Amino acid sequence: MRIALGGLIVLSCMSCANAQQSAPQPFTRPDYSDNRSSAVDVIRSYYNAINLSQYARAYSYKLRGTPELDANALAADYAKFRDGFSDTAHVWLKLGFVTSDTAMSTTHYAVPVVIETLSDSGTRQAYAGCYDVVRVSAGVQDFVPFDPIRIAGGTLHKINGDMASAAMPKCPI
């Protein structure tokens, strides 16, 4: 199973200090959630979109207000992203302690995650990694389209074991 910079849900989301160490529970279809208020909310909403098979919405959490690719390149990039979840039935998400750094009216948030995926065939695989979430201060954006808080990048690596036994990664800013 391939994972494309992230996909899936929030059955157990919490800070590092009170992260649950239990195995993922059976899943039910989650309610729609689209919240771009914080870095954590963006990651939760991203995985919510993946679990609802709303890949265009999930992909949108990675886009700047003005797309950086031409229409054909954007369509090809989206198709590759969407196809990366072709065998994904569900994902559980555990969040770690978020750190941030601000310079020149831009804040970068380092968001550590551990996820466990369930494939359509019933195979489970755990991943750990970090997302870089970026917010450009709304006060310095006097243009349209507005550039929302977004996922600027991220890396997930397969890990041995399951989500409950996985160590939360340390994510540098």
C-alpha positions as CSV (number, residue, x, y, z in Angstrom):
1,M,0.0,0.0,0.0
2,R,1.3,3.4,-0.9
3,I,0.8,6.5,1.3
4,A,0.9,9.8,-0.4
5,L,1.9,12.4,2.1
6,G,-0.6,11.4,4.4
7,G,-4.1,10.1,4.3
8,L,-6.8,9.2,6.7
9,I,-8.7,9.9,10.0
10,V,-8.8,11.0,13.5
11,L,-10.0,8.3,15.7
12,S,-7.4,9.1,18.3
13,C,-6.0,12.6,18.0
14,M,-4.4,14.2,21.0
15,S,-1.3,16.0,22.2
16,C,1.9,14.2,22.9
17,A,1.4,14.6,26.6
18,N,-1.8,12.5,26.6
19,A,-1.4,10.3,23.6
20,Q,-3.4,7.1,23.8
21,Q,-1.3,3.9,23.6
22,S,-4.2,1.6,22.6
23,A,-4.6,-0.1,19.3
24,P,-6.9,1.5,16.7
25,Q,-10.6,0.6,17.2
26,P,-12.9,-0.6,14.4
27,F,-13.8,2.4,12.2
28,T,-17.0,4.0,11.3
29,R,-17.5,6.6,8.6
30,P,-16.5,9.9,10.2
31,D,-18.5,13.1,10.1
32,Y,-17.3,15.8,7.8
33,S,-14.7,18.1,9.4
34,D,-13.0,21.0,7.6
35,N,-11.2,23.3,10.0
36,R,-8.2,25.4,9.1
37,S,-7.8,27.3,12.4
38,S,-4.5,25.7,13.5
39,A,-1.8,23.4,12.3
40,V,-3.4,20.5,14.2
41,D,-6.8,21.2,12.8
42,V,-5.4,21.2,9.2
43,I,-3.9,17.8,9.7
44,R,-7.0,16.4,11.3
45,S,-9.1,17.8,8.5
46,Y,-6.7,16.4,5.9
47,Y,-7.1,12.9,7.3
48,N,-10.8,13.3,7.7
49,A,-11.0,14.1,3.9
50,I,-8.9,11.0,3.1
51,N,-11.2,8.8,5.3
52,L,-14.2,10.1,3.5
53,S,-12.5,9.5,0.1
54,Q,-12.7,13.3,-0.6
55,Y,-9.3,13.4,-2.2
56,A,-9.7,16.8,-3.9
57,R,-10.5,18.3,-0.5
58,A,-7.5,16.5,1.1
59,Y,-5.3,17.8,-1.8
60,S,-6.5,21.3,-1.2
61,Y,-4.9,21.4,2.2
62,K,-1.6,21.4,0.4
63,L,-2.4,24.2,-2.1
64,R,-1.4,27.9,-1.9
65,G,-4.0,30.5,-2.6
66,T,-2.6,30.7,-6.1
67,P,-1.6,27.3,-7.5
68,E,2.1,27.0,-8.4
69,L,1.6,24.6,-11.2
70,D,-0.1,25.1,-14.6
71,A,-3.5,23.3,-15.0
72,N,-2.1,20.2,-16.7
73,A,0.7,19.7,-14.1
74,L,-1.8,20.4,-11.3
75,A,-4.2,17.7,-12.7
76,A,-1.4,15.2,-13.0
77,D,-0.1,15.9,-9.5
78,Y,-3.6,15.5,-8.1
79,A,-4.1,12.2,-10.0
80,K,-0.9,10.8,-8.5
81,F,-1.9,12.0,-5.0
82,R,-5.4,10.5,-5.4
83,D,-4.1,7.2,-6.8
84,G,-1.8,6.9,-3.8
85,F,-4.9,6.0,-1.7
86,S,-6.4,3.5,-4.1
87,D,-6.0,0.6,-1.6
88,T,-6.6,2.6,1.6
89,A,-9.7,1.7,3.5
90,H,-9.0,3.8,6.6
91,V,-6.3,5.6,8.6
92,W,-6.0,6.3,12.3
93,L,-4.1,9.4,13.4
94,K,-2.1,10.2,16.5
95,L,-0.6,13.7,16.9
96,G,2.4,14.7,18.8
97,F,3.5,18.0,20.4
98,V,3.6,20.8,17.7
99,T,6.5,23.3,17.6
100,S,6.6,26.5,15.6
101,D,8.9,29.2,14.4
102,T,7.9,32.6,13.0
103,A,9.9,34.9,10.8
104,M,8.9,37.5,8.2
105,S,5.1,37.2,9.0
106,T,5.2,33.5,8.2
107,T,4.9,30.7,10.8
108,H,6.1,27.2,10.2
109,Y,4.6,24.5,12.4
110,A,6.3,21.1,12.8
111,V,3.5,18.5,13.4
112,P,4.6,15.0,14.4
113,V,2.3,12.2,13.5
114,V,1.9,8.4,13.8
115,I,-0.7,6.8,11.6
116,E,-1.9,3.3,11.1
117,T,-3.5,2.4,7.7
118,L,-5.9,-0.3,6.9
119,S,-5.8,-1.5,3.3
120,D,-8.8,-2.8,1.4
121,S,-7.4,-6.3,1.8
122,G,-7.3,-6.0,5.6
123,T,-3.5,-5.4,6.0
124,R,-2.4,-2.8,8.6
125,Q,0.7,-0.7,8.4
126,A,2.0,2.0,10.7
127,Y,3.9,5.1,9.6
128,A,5.6,7.9,11.5
129,G,6.6,11.3,10.3
130,C,6.4,15.0,10.3
131,Y,4.3,17.6,8.5
132,D,5.4,21.2,7.8
133,V,2.3,23.4,8.1
134,V,2.7,27.1,7.0
135,R,0.6,30.1,7.9
136,V,1.3,33.5,6.3
137,S,-0.1,36.2,8.5
138,A,-3.4,37.4,7.3
139,G,-2.4,41.0,8.2
140,V,0.2,41.1,5.4
141,Q,-2.0,39.6,2.7
142,D,-3.7,42.4,0.9
143,F,-4.3,40.5,-2.3
144,V,-6.5,37.7,-3.6
145,P,-6.7,34.9,-3.7
146,F,-5.9,34.6,0.0
147,D,-3.2,32.1,1.0
148,P,-4.7,29.9,3.8
149,I,-2.8,27.9,6.4
150,R,-1.7,24.8,4.4
151,I,0.5,21.7,4.5
152,A,3.8,22.8,2.8
153,G,5.4,19.4,3.0
154,G,5.8,16.2,5.0
155,T,7.4,12.9,5.2
156,L,6.0,9.5,6.4
157,H,8.1,6.4,6.9
158,K,6.9,2.8,7.4
159,I,7.6,1.6,10.9
160,N,7.6,-1.8,12.5
161,G,4.8,-2.6,14.9
162,D,1.6,-0.8,15.3
163,M,0.5,2.7,16.2
164,A,0.1,2.0,19.9
165,S,3.8,0.9,20.2
166,A,5.3,3.5,17.9
167,A,7.4,6.3,19.3
168,M,6.3,9.8,18.3
169,P,8.9,11.3,16.0
170,K,10.8,14.5,16.8
171,C,10.2,17.0,14.1
172,P,12.7,19.8,13.6
173,I,11.5,23.2,12.6
